[in-house]
C-alpha cells in the first residue's frame, strides 16, 4: 500500500476513536437527552464515524481489487471488486448527511442566539425529525451514484486514496454532478453557514456591548459569555468544514470545465494528486471535530477529564453516581464560567 494509503488509514483510525470518545463524553453531560444541541453533536459524531469507516473500507476494497495480491483468492478479489463501487457511493452519501447535519447544528445555534423566544423549536424530537429528513433527502440525491457505480483501476498507481478522476462522462452525469456535488453538497450549505454564522456574530457583539455598557448583573454577563463561547466553538467547527470542503468544490468545477471544453488539457497526474488532496481534506474534516471540542469547549473538557479520572481511579467511591453531574451545556452556572 502507498504512503498515502497508510496515512489515510491512520487518519481514519484516529478520527474514529476521537468521534467515539466525543460521543461518550457528550452522553455524560447533564440533561444530554433533553438538549437538542447535544443530541445533534452526538448525531454528527456518529455520522462522521460511519463516513470514516465506510471510506476506509472502500479504499481497502479498491486496493485489493486493483492490485495483484498473491495470497488473496480470486473469488474474494471479485467480491471486493463488486462491493468497492457501492462502498464509495455509500461514503459519498454519508458525507452529504454530515454536511447537512452541520447546517442543522448551525440553525439550532442560530435559534438559541438570535431567536431565544422560539425555544419551543429546539426540542430533541424536532432535531430527530430534521436529521431523518436530511438522511432521506441525501439518499434520494445520491441514488444515481449507486446506479452508475463502477471501478476503474490504474495499473501503474495505487488507488488507495481516491478513485481515478474521470473526465469523459455522459451529459446527464455532468449535469448531476453540477446539481449534486457543486450546489447541494457544497455551495448551498456554504452560503447558509456564512449567513447564519454572520448573523450570530453580529447578535453576540450587540449583546456584549449592551450588557457591558449598562453594567448588568454578573448572571447576565455570564449568559452573554456562554453564548459567545458557544458561538466561537461553532465558528471553529464551521470554519474547518469550509476549509476542508472548498477544495473539493474547486476540483469539481475544474473537472466540469474540462468536460465542457475540449480545448483545455490538464496533466492527469496533477489532477489525480489534486483529487487525493481534496479527498484527504474531507477525512480531516470528519476527524478534527473532537480536537476542536477539546480546544474550545470548556464543559466538554471538564466532562472528558472527569471521565478519565473516574475510569483510571484506583479506589473509586462506590456511592458515586454513574453519570457525571456537570452544568448543562445549554444552561451554564456561575461556577462553570469561573
C-alpha positions as YAML, in Angstrom:
chain: A
units: angstrom
residues:
- id: 1
  name: UNK
  ca: [0.00, 0.00, 0.00]
- id: 2
  name: UNK
  ca: [1.25, 3.53, -0.77]
- id: 3
  name: UNK
  ca: [2.25, 6.14, 1.77]
- id: 4
  name: UNK
  ca: [-0.99, 8.00, 1.11]
- id: 5
  name: UNK
  ca: [-2.92, 4.83, 1.86]
- id: 6
  name: UNK
  ca: [-1.18, 4.34, 5.21]
- id: 7
  name: UNK
  ca: [-1.70, 8.00, 6.12]
- id: 8
  name: UNK
  ca: [-5.39, 7.79, 5.25]
- id: 9
  name: UNK
  ca: [-5.80, 4.62, 7.31]
- id: 10
  name: UNK
  ca: [-4.12, 6.19, 10.34]
- id: 11
  name: UNK
  ca: [-6.23, 9.33, 9.99]
- id: 12
  name: UNK
  ca: [-9.44, 7.31, 9.78]
- id: 13
  name: UNK
  ca: [-8.45, 5.31, 12.86]
- id: 14
  name: UNK
  ca: [-7.66, 8.45, 14.87]
- id: 15
  name: UNK
  ca: [-10.87, 10.11, 13.71]
- id: 16
  name: UNK
  ca: [-12.99, 7.09, 14.58]
- id: 17
  name: UNK
  ca: [-11.57, 6.90, 18.11]
- id: 18
  name: UNK
  ca: [-11.95, 10.67, 18.57]
- id: 19
  name: UNK
  ca: [-15.57, 10.66, 17.43]
- id: 20
  name: UNK
  ca: [-16.44, 7.74, 19.69]
- id: 21
  name: UNK
  ca: [-14.81, 9.47, 22.66]
- id: 22
  name: UNK
  ca: [-16.74, 12.64, 21.83]
- id: 23
  name: UNK
  ca: [-19.96, 10.61, 21.65]
- id: 24
  name: UNK
  ca: [-19.40, 9.05, 25.07]
- id: 25
  name: UNK
  ca: [-18.41, 12.40, 26.59]
- id: 26
  name: UNK
  ca: [-21.47, 14.21, 25.27]
- id: 27
  name: UNK
  ca: [-23.71, 11.44, 26.60]
- id: 28
  name: UNK
  ca: [-22.46, 12.11, 30.14]
- id: 29
  name: UNK
  ca: [-23.28, 15.81, 30.08]
- id: 30
  name: UNK
  ca: [-26.19, 16.64, 32.37]
- id: 31
  name: UNK
  ca: [-29.59, 16.75, 30.58]
- id: 32
  name: UNK
  ca: [-27.96, 15.41, 27.41]
- id: 33
  name: UNK
  ca: [-31.19, 13.64, 26.40]
- id: 34
  name: UNK
  ca: [-33.18, 16.88, 26.64]
- id: 35
  name: UNK
  ca: [-30.75, 19.19, 24.85]
- id: 36
  name: UNK
  ca: [-31.19, 19.41, 21.07]
- id: 37
  name: UNK
  ca: [-27.67, 20.75, 20.50]
- id: 38
  name: UNK
  ca: [-26.12, 17.90, 22.46]
- id: 39
  name: UNK
  ca: [-28.16, 15.36, 20.50]
- id: 40
  name: UNK
  ca: [-27.17, 16.94, 17.17]
- id: 41
  name: UNK
  ca: [-23.49, 16.92, 18.11]
- id: 42
  name: UNK
  ca: [-23.77, 13.24, 19.01]
- id: 43
  name: UNK
  ca: [-25.53, 12.56, 15.72]
- id: 44
  name: UNK
  ca: [-22.71, 14.34, 13.88]
- id: 45
  name: UNK
  ca: [-20.14, 12.20, 15.72]
- id: 46
  name: UNK
  ca: [-21.98, 9.03, 14.65]
- id: 47
  name: UNK
  ca: [-22.28, 10.18, 11.04]
- id: 48
  name: UNK
  ca: [-18.60, 11.16, 10.86]
- id: 49
  name: UNK
  ca: [-17.60, 7.81, 12.32]
- id: 50
  name: UNK
  ca: [-19.66, 5.96, 9.73]
- id: 51
  name: UNK
  ca: [-18.12, 8.10, 6.98]
- id: 52
  name: UNK
  ca: [-14.57, 7.33, 8.11]
- id: 53
  name: UNK
  ca: [-15.23, 3.59, 8.38]
- id: 54
  name: UNK
  ca: [-17.01, 3.43, 5.03]
- id: 55
  name: UNK
  ca: [-14.30, 5.47, 3.36]
- id: 56
  name: UNK
  ca: [-11.58, 3.26, 4.79]
- id: 57
  name: UNK
  ca: [-13.34, 0.07, 3.71]
- id: 58
  name: UNK
  ca: [-13.94, 1.44, 0.22]
- id: 59
  name: UNK
  ca: [-10.27, 2.29, -0.20]
- id: 60
  name: UNK
  ca: [-9.19, -1.10, 1.10]
- id: 61
  name: UNK
  ca: [-11.53, -2.90, -1.28]
- id: 62
  name: UNK
  ca: [-10.22, -0.79, -4.17]
- id: 63
  name: UNK
  ca: [-6.64, -1.54, -3.21]
- id: 64
  name: UNK
  ca: [-7.11, -5.31, -3.03]
- id: 65
  name: UNK
  ca: [-9.13, -5.28, -6.24]
- id: 66
  name: UNK
  ca: [-6.69, -3.24, -8.30]
- id: 67
  name: UNK
  ca: [-3.52, -4.89, -7.00]
- id: 68
  name: UNK
  ca: [-2.27, -8.34, -7.76]
- id: 69
  name: UNK
  ca: [-2.27, -9.76, -4.25]
- id: 70
  name: UNK
  ca: [-0.96, -13.30, -4.43]
- id: 71
  name: UNK
  ca: [-2.46, -14.56, -1.18]
- id: 72
  name: UNK
  ca: [-5.97, -13.25, -1.94]
- id: 73
  name: UNK
  ca: [-8.28, -15.85, -3.55]
- id: 74
  name: UNK
  ca: [-9.75, -14.92, -6.91]
- id: 75
  name: UNK
  ca: [-13.31, -15.25, -5.65]
- id: 76
  name: UNK
  ca: [-12.63, -12.81, -2.80]
- id: 77
  name: UNK
  ca: [-10.99, -10.36, -5.19]
- id: 78
  name: UNK
  ca: [-14.04, -10.44, -7.44]
- id: 79
  name: UNK
  ca: [-16.29, -9.90, -4.43]
- id: 80
  name: UNK
  ca: [-14.23, -6.86, -3.43]
- id: 81
  name: UNK
  ca: [-14.48, -5.57, -7.00]
- id: 82
  name: UNK
  ca: [-18.27, -5.81, -6.83]
- id: 83
  name: UNK
  ca: [-18.54, -4.17, -3.40]
- id: 84
  name: UNK
  ca: [-15.95, -1.38, -3.76]
- id: 85
  name: UNK
  ca: [-18.01, 0.96, -6.01]
- id: 86
  name: UNK
  ca: [-21.02, 0.74, -3.72]
- id: 87
  name: UNK
  ca: [-18.88, 1.39, -0.66]
- id: 88
  name: UNK
  ca: [-17.51, 4.53, -2.35]
- id: 89
  name: UNK
  ca: [-21.05, 5.63, -3.19]
- id: 90
  name: UNK
  ca: [-22.08, 4.93, 0.39]
- id: 91
  name: UNK
  ca: [-19.22, 7.11, 1.67]
- id: 92
  name: UNK
  ca: [-20.42, 9.92, -0.60]
- id: 93
  name: UNK
  ca: [-23.96, 9.52, 0.74]
- id: 94
  name: UNK
  ca: [-22.83, 9.63, 4.37]
- id: 95
  name: UNK
  ca: [-20.65, 12.65, 3.61]
- id: 96
  name: UNK
  ca: [-23.69, 14.55, 2.34]
- id: 97
  name: UNK
  ca: [-25.57, 13.66, 5.53]
- id: 98
  name: UNK
  ca: [-22.63, 15.00, 7.53]
- id: 99
  name: UNK
  ca: [-22.59, 18.26, 5.55]
- id: 100
  name: UNK
  ca: [-26.26, 18.99, 6.14]
- id: 101
  name: UNK
  ca: [-26.07, 17.89, 9.78]
- id: 102
  name: UNK
  ca: [-23.55, 20.69, 10.31]
- id: 103
  name: UNK
  ca: [-26.06, 23.06, 8.69]
- id: 104
  name: UNK
  ca: [-28.78, 21.83, 11.08]
- id: 105
  name: UNK
  ca: [-26.47, 22.40, 14.06]
- id: 106
  name: UNK
  ca: [-25.79, 25.94, 12.83]
- id: 107
  name: UNK
  ca: [-29.53, 26.56, 12.52]
- id: 108
  name: UNK
  ca: [-30.06, 25.23, 16.05]
- id: 109
  name: UNK
  ca: [-27.40, 27.61, 17.40]
- id: 110
  name: UNK
  ca: [-28.91, 30.45, 15.41]
- id: 111
  name: UNK
  ca: [-32.26, 29.95, 17.13]
- id: 112
  name: UNK
  ca: [-30.52, 29.89, 20.53]
- id: 113
  name: UNK
  ca: [-28.54, 33.07, 19.98]
- id: 114
  name: UNK
  ca: [-30.77, 35.18, 17.72]
- id: 115
  name: UNK
  ca: [-34.27, 33.84, 18.48]
- id: 116
  name: UNK
  ca: [-34.29, 32.97, 22.20]
- id: 117
  name: UNK
  ca: [-38.08, 33.39, 22.32]
- id: 118
  name: UNK
  ca: [-38.54, 30.47, 19.90]
- id: 119
  name: UNK
  ca: [-37.21, 27.91, 22.36]
- id: 120
  name: UNK
  ca: [-40.09, 25.55, 21.54]
- id: 121
  name: UNK
  ca: [-38.44, 24.91, 18.18]
- id: 122
  name: UNK
  ca: [-35.35, 23.44, 19.87]
- id: 123
  name: UNK
  ca: [-36.51, 20.01, 21.01]
- id: 124
  name: UNK
  ca: [-34.82, 16.66, 20.62]
- id: 125
  name: UNK
  ca: [-37.88, 15.31, 18.81]
- id: 126
  name: UNK
  ca: [-37.74, 18.08, 16.20]
- id: 127
  name: UNK
  ca: [-34.00, 17.57, 15.83]
- id: 128
  name: UNK
  ca: [-34.51, 13.87, 15.14]
- id: 129
  name: UNK
  ca: [-37.19, 14.63, 12.55]
- id: 130
  name: UNK
  ca: [-34.95, 17.14, 10.78]
- id: 131
  name: UNK
  ca: [-31.98, 14.74, 10.71]
- id: 132
  name: UNK
  ca: [-34.27, 11.97, 9.39]
- id: 133
  name: UNK
  ca: [-35.39, 14.32, 6.60]
- id: 134
  name: UNK
  ca: [-31.73, 15.07, 5.83]
- id: 135
  name: UNK
  ca: [-30.98, 11.35, 5.54]
- id: 136
  name: UNK
  ca: [-33.94, 10.70, 3.24]
- id: 137
  name: UNK
  ca: [-33.11, 13.70, 1.02]
- id: 138
  name: UNK
  ca: [-29.46, 12.60, 0.84]
- id: 139
  name: UNK
  ca: [-30.46, 9.08, -0.20]
- id: 140
  name: UNK
  ca: [-32.65, 10.48, -2.99]
- id: 141
  name: UNK
  ca: [-29.92, 12.84, -4.14]
- id: 142
  name: UNK
  ca: [-27.16, 10.20, -4.12]
- id: 143
  name: UNK
  ca: [-29.23, 7.42, -5.69]
- id: 144
  name: UNK
  ca: [-27.66, 7.94, -9.18]
- id: 145
  name: UNK
  ca: [-24.24, 7.20, -7.68]
- id: 146
  name: UNK
  ca: [-25.34, 3.65, -6.87]
- id: 147
  name: UNK
  ca: [-26.86, 3.19, -10.32]
- id: 148
  name: UNK
  ca: [-23.71, 4.34, -12.12]
- id: 149
  name: UNK
  ca: [-21.24, 2.65, -9.75]
- id: 150
  name: UNK
  ca: [-18.11, 1.38, -11.45]
- id: 151
  name: UNK
  ca: [-14.49, 0.77, -10.52]
- id: 152
  name: UNK
  ca: [-11.57, 1.60, -12.77]
- id: 153
  name: UNK
  ca: [-8.02, 0.73, -11.85]
- id: 154
  name: UNK
  ca: [-4.75, 2.32, -12.78]
- id: 155
  name: UNK
  ca: [-2.21, -0.47, -13.13]
- id: 156
  name: UNK
  ca: [0.69, 1.89, -12.59]
- id: 157
  name: UNK
  ca: [-0.54, 3.63, -9.45]
- id: 158
  name: UNK
  ca: [-2.32, 2.93, -6.23]
- id: 159
  name: UNK
  ca: [-5.93, 3.94, -5.83]
- id: 160
  name: UNK
  ca: [-5.85, 3.82, -2.05]
- id: 161
  name: UNK
  ca: [-6.81, 7.47, -1.61]
- id: 162
  name: UNK
  ca: [-9.46, 8.14, -4.19]
- id: 163
  name: UNK
  ca: [-10.91, 6.53, -7.25]
- id: 164
  name: UNK
  ca: [-9.43, 7.80, -10.52]
- id: 165
  name: UNK
  ca: [-10.76, 11.13, -11.75]
- id: 166
  name: UNK
  ca: [-12.89, 10.58, -14.81]
- id: 167
  name: UNK
  ca: [-13.01, 13.47, -17.27]
- id: 168
  name: UNK
  ca: [-15.06, 11.87, -20.05]
- id: 169
  name: UNK
  ca: [-18.61, 11.30, -18.86]
- id: 170
  name: UNK
  ca: [-22.11, 11.47, -20.26]
- id: 171
  name: UNK
  ca: [-24.01, 14.75, -20.26]
- id: 172
  name: UNK
  ca: [-26.60, 13.59, -17.75]
- id: 173
  name: UNK
  ca: [-23.86, 12.65, -15.31]
- id: 174
  name: UNK
  ca: [-22.19, 16.03, -15.81]
- id: 175
  name: UNK
  ca: [-25.50, 17.74, -15.03]
- id: 176
  name: UNK
  ca: [-25.97, 15.56, -11.99]
- id: 177
  name: UNK
  ca: [-22.54, 16.48, -10.61]
- id: 178
  name: UNK
  ca: [-23.24, 20.17, -11.14]
- id: 179
  name: UNK
  ca: [-26.51, 19.92, -9.21]
- id: 180
  name: UNK
  ca: [-25.45, 17.45, -6.53]
- id: 181
  name: UNK
  ca: [-21.73, 17.87, -5.87]
- id: 182
  name: UNK
  ca: [-21.33, 21.57, -6.60]
- id: 183
  name: UNK
  ca: [-24.66, 23.03, -5.49]
- id: 184
  name: UNK
  ca: [-26.39, 20.74, -2.99]
- id: 185
  name: UNK
  ca: [-23.31, 19.27, -1.36]
- id: 186
  name: UNK
  ca: [-21.08, 22.36, -1.17]
- id: 187
  name: UNK
  ca: [-22.22, 25.74, -2.45]
- id: 188
  name: UNK
  ca: [-25.70, 25.94, -0.88]
- id: 189
  name: UNK
  ca: [-24.52, 24.73, 2.57]
- id: 190
  name: UNK
  ca: [-21.58, 27.14, 2.32]
- id: 191
  name: UNK
  ca: [-23.88, 30.13, 1.74]
- id: 192
  name: UNK
  ca: [-26.30, 29.07, 4.51]
- id: 193
  name: UNK
  ca: [-23.48, 28.64, 7.01]
- id: 194
  name: UNK
  ca: [-21.98, 32.03, 6.16]
- id: 195
  name: UNK
  ca: [-25.34, 33.76, 6.65]
- id: 196
  name: UNK
  ca: [-26.14, 32.01, 9.94]
- id: 197
  name: UNK
  ca: [-22.68, 32.45, 11.45]
- id: 198
  name: UNK
  ca: [-22.50, 36.09, 10.32]
- id: 199
  name: UNK
  ca: [-25.82, 36.95, 11.93]
- id: 200
  name: UNK
  ca: [-24.89, 35.13, 15.13]
- id: 201
  name: UNK
  ca: [-21.64, 37.04, 15.41]
- id: 202
  name: UNK
  ca: [-23.45, 40.36, 14.91]
- id: 203
  name: UNK
  ca: [-26.04, 39.41, 17.52]
- id: 204
  name: UNK
  ca: [-23.44, 38.36, 20.10]
- id: 205
  name: UNK
  ca: [-21.44, 41.53, 19.53]
- id: 206
  name: UNK
  ca: [-24.51, 43.71, 20.07]
- id: 207
  name: UNK
  ca: [-25.50, 41.85, 23.23]
- id: 208
  name: UNK
  ca: [-21.96, 42.08, 24.59]
- id: 209
  name: UNK
  ca: [-21.84, 45.84, 24.04]
- id: 210
  name: UNK
  ca: [-25.30, 46.28, 25.58]
- id: 211
  name: UNK
  ca: [-24.58, 44.40, 28.78]
- id: 212
  name: UNK
  ca: [-21.07, 45.80, 29.18]
- id: 213
  name: UNK
  ca: [-22.31, 49.36, 28.73]
- id: 214
  name: UNK
  ca: [-25.19, 49.08, 31.19]
- id: 215
  name: UNK
  ca: [-23.13, 47.08, 33.71]
- id: 216
  name: UNK
  ca: [-25.68, 44.34, 34.06]
- id: 217
  name: UNK
  ca: [-25.53, 41.77, 36.90]
- id: 218
  name: UNK
  ca: [-22.97, 39.00, 36.68]
- id: 219
  name: UNK
  ca: [-25.53, 36.32, 35.79]
- id: 220
  name: UNK
  ca: [-26.49, 38.15, 32.59]
- id: 221
  name: UNK
  ca: [-22.86, 38.77, 31.71]
- id: 222
  name: UNK
  ca: [-22.20, 35.07, 32.21]
- id: 223
  name: UNK
  ca: [-25.08, 34.31, 29.85]
- id: 224
  name: UNK
  ca: [-23.52, 36.55, 27.20]
- id: 225
  name: UNK
  ca: [-20.12, 34.94, 27.70]
- id: 226
  name: UNK
  ca: [-21.69, 31.50, 27.39]
- id: 227
  name: UNK
  ca: [-23.33, 32.43, 24.11]
- id: 228
  name: UNK
  ca: [-20.11, 33.97, 22.87]
- id: 229
  name: UNK
  ca: [-18.05, 30.87, 23.75]
- id: 230
  name: UNK
  ca: [-20.61, 28.52, 22.23]
- id: 231
  name: UNK
  ca: [-20.78, 30.55, 19.04]
- id: 232
  name: UNK
  ca: [-16.99, 30.62, 18.93]
- id: 233
  name: UNK
  ca: [-16.93, 26.83, 19.05]
- id: 234
  name: UNK
  ca: [-19.40, 26.64, 16.20]
- id: 235
  name: UNK
  ca: [-17.40, 29.16, 14.16]
- id: 236
  name: UNK
  ca: [-14.31, 26.99, 14.60]
- id: 237
  name: UNK
  ca: [-16.12, 23.82, 13.51]
- id: 238
  name: UNK
  ca: [-17.79, 25.52, 10.55]
- id: 239
  name: UNK
  ca: [-14.53, 27.25, 9.57]
- id: 240
  name: UNK
  ca: [-12.78, 23.90, 9.48]
- id: 241
  name: UNK
  ca: [-15.65, 22.49, 7.46]
- id: 242
  name: UNK
  ca: [-15.39, 25.30, 4.91]
- id: 243
  name: UNK
  ca: [-11.60, 25.00, 4.58]
- id: 244
  name: UNK
  ca: [-11.85, 21.26, 4.01]
- id: 245
  name: UNK
  ca: [-14.86, 21.40, 1.71]
- id: 246
  name: UNK
  ca: [-14.00, 24.25, -0.66]
- id: 247
  name: UNK
  ca: [-11.02, 22.48, -2.32]
- id: 248
  name: UNK
  ca: [-13.39, 19.67, -3.32]
- id: 249
  name: UNK
  ca: [-15.72, 22.25, -4.88]
- id: 250
  name: UNK
  ca: [-12.85, 23.85, -6.83]
- id: 251
  name: UNK
  ca: [-11.79, 20.43, -8.05]
- id: 252
  name: UNK
  ca: [-15.32, 19.59, -9.18]
- id: 253
  name: UNK
  ca: [-15.60, 22.89, -11.05]
- id: 254
  name: UNK
  ca: [-12.25, 22.28, -12.74]
- id: 255
  name: UNK
  ca: [-13.33, 18.81, -13.85]
- id: 256
  name: UNK
  ca: [-16.62, 20.19, -15.18]
- id: 257
  name: UNK
  ca: [-14.75, 22.83, -17.18]
- id: 258
  name: UNK
  ca: [-12.59, 20.11, -18.66]
- id: 259
  name: UNK
  ca: [-15.69, 18.14, -19.56]
- id: 260
  name: UNK
  ca: [-17.42, 21.10, -21.19]
- id: 261
  name: UNK
  ca: [-14.40, 22.35, -23.11]
- id: 262
  name: UNK
  ca: [-12.42, 20.11, -25.40]
- id: 263
  name: UNK
  ca: [-9.63, 22.68, -25.77]
- id: 264
  name: UNK
  ca: [-8.48, 22.52, -22.15]
- id: 265
  name: UNK
  ca: [-5.97, 19.84, -21.27]
- id: 266
  name: UNK
  ca: [-4.53, 19.16, -17.83]
- id: 267
  name: UNK
  ca: [-1.98, 16.60, -16.78]
- id: 268
  name: UNK
  ca: [-3.92, 13.64, -15.43]
- id: 269
  name: UNK
  ca: [-1.28, 13.02, -12.77]
- id: 270
  name: UNK
  ca: [-1.70, 16.56, -11.43]
- id: 271
  name: UNK
  ca: [-5.47, 16.17, -11.48]
- id: 272
  name: UNK
  ca: [-5.24, 12.85, -9.65]
- id: 273
  name: UNK
  ca: [-2.97, 14.31, -6.97]
- id: 274
  name: UNK
  ca: [-5.37, 17.23, -6.52]
- id: 275
  name: UNK
  ca: [-8.21, 14.74, -6.14]
- id: 276
  name: UNK
  ca: [-6.23, 12.85, -3.49]
- id: 277
  name: UNK
  ca: [-5.58, 16.03, -1.52]
- id: 278
  name: UNK
  ca: [-9.22, 17.18, -1.71]
- id: 279
  name: UNK
  ca: [-10.45, 13.73, -0.65]
- id: 280
  name: UNK
  ca: [-7.97, 13.66, 2.20]
- id: 281
  name: UNK
  ca: [-9.26, 17.02, 3.44]
- id: 282
  name: UNK
  ca: [-12.76, 15.54, 3.69]
- id: 283
  name: UNK
  ca: [-11.33, 12.88, 6.01]
- id: 284
  name: UNK
  ca: [-9.59, 15.61, 8.04]
- id: 285
  name: UNK
  ca: [-12.92, 17.41, 8.37]
- id: 286
  name: UNK
  ca: [-14.59, 14.28, 9.77]
- id: 287
  name: UNK
  ca: [-11.64, 13.73, 12.13]
- id: 288
  name: UNK
  ca: [-10.99, 17.15, 13.63]
- id: 289
  name: UNK
  ca: [-14.27, 17.90, 15.44]
- id: 290
  name: UNK
  ca: [-13.15, 16.08, 18.59]
- id: 291
  name: UNK
  ca: [-9.97, 18.16, 18.78]
- id: 292
  name: UNK
  ca: [-11.96, 21.36, 18.23]
- id: 293
  name: UNK
  ca: [-14.26, 20.42, 21.12]
- id: 294
  name: UNK
  ca: [-11.22, 19.82, 23.34]
- id: 295
  name: UNK
  ca: [-9.57, 23.10, 22.36]
- id: 296
  name: UNK
  ca: [-12.62, 25.38, 22.72]
- id: 297
  name: UNK
  ca: [-15.34, 23.60, 24.70]
- id: 298
  name: UNK
  ca: [-14.75, 24.21, 28.42]
- id: 299
  name: UNK
  ca: [-17.62, 21.99, 29.53]
- id: 300
  name: UNK
  ca: [-16.55, 19.24, 27.13]
- id: 301
  name: UNK
  ca: [-13.01, 19.26, 28.56]
- id: 302
  name: UNK
  ca: [-14.27, 19.11, 32.15]
- id: 303
  name: UNK
  ca: [-16.56, 16.17, 31.42]
- id: 304
  name: UNK
  ca: [-13.81, 14.36, 29.50]
- id: 305
  name: UNK
  ca: [-11.22, 14.84, 32.24]
- id: 306
  name: UNK
  ca: [-13.67, 13.71, 34.91]
- id: 307
  name: UNK
  ca: [-14.50, 10.59, 32.89]
- id: 308
  name: UNK
  ca: [-10.80, 9.81, 32.51]
- id: 309
  name: UNK
  ca: [-10.22, 10.29, 36.24]
- id: 310
  name: UNK
  ca: [-13.17, 8.07, 37.13]
- id: 311
  name: UNK
  ca: [-12.01, 5.42, 34.67]
- id: 312
  name: UNK
  ca: [-8.44, 5.20, 35.91]
- id: 313
  name: UNK
  ca: [-9.07, 5.86, 39.59]
- id: 314
  name: UNK
  ca: [-7.54, 3.14, 41.73]
- id: 315
  name: UNK
  ca: [-10.14, 3.25, 44.53]
- id: 316
  name: UNK
  ca: [-13.37, 4.61, 43.09]
- id: 317
  name: UNK
  ca: [-16.12, 5.62, 45.50]
- id: 318
  name: UNK
  ca: [-18.96, 3.11, 45.43]
- id: 319
  name: UNK
  ca: [-21.51, 5.76, 46.33]
- id: 320
  name: UNK
  ca: [-20.53, 7.88, 43.37]
- id: 321
  name: UNK
  ca: [-23.25, 8.36, 40.78]
- id: 322
  name: UNK
  ca: [-22.88, 6.60, 37.47]
- id: 323
  name: UNK
  ca: [-23.43, 9.76, 35.45]
- id: 324
  name: UNK
  ca: [-21.13, 12.75, 35.63]
- id: 325
  name: UNK
  ca: [-23.05, 15.69, 37.09]
- id: 326
  name: UNK
  ca: [-21.81, 18.82, 35.43]
- id: 327
  name: UNK
  ca: [-23.58, 22.02, 34.38]
- id: 328
  name: UNK
  ca: [-25.80, 21.60, 31.39]
- id: 329
  name: UNK
  ca: [-24.22, 22.62, 28.14]
- id: 330
  name: UNK
  ca: [-27.25, 24.77, 27.43]
- id: 331
  name: UNK
  ca: [-27.62, 26.41, 30.88]
- id: 332
  name: UNK
  ca: [-24.23, 27.00, 32.49]
- id: 333
  name: UNK
  ca: [-23.95, 28.26, 36.08]
- id: 334
  name: UNK
  ca: [-21.65, 30.81, 37.56]
- id: 335
  name: UNK
  ca: [-19.19, 28.16, 38.66]
- id: 336
  name: UNK
  ca: [-18.93, 26.83, 35.13]
- id: 337
  name: UNK
  ca: [-17.73, 30.17, 33.87]
- id: 338
  name: UNK
  ca: [-15.06, 30.77, 36.51]
...
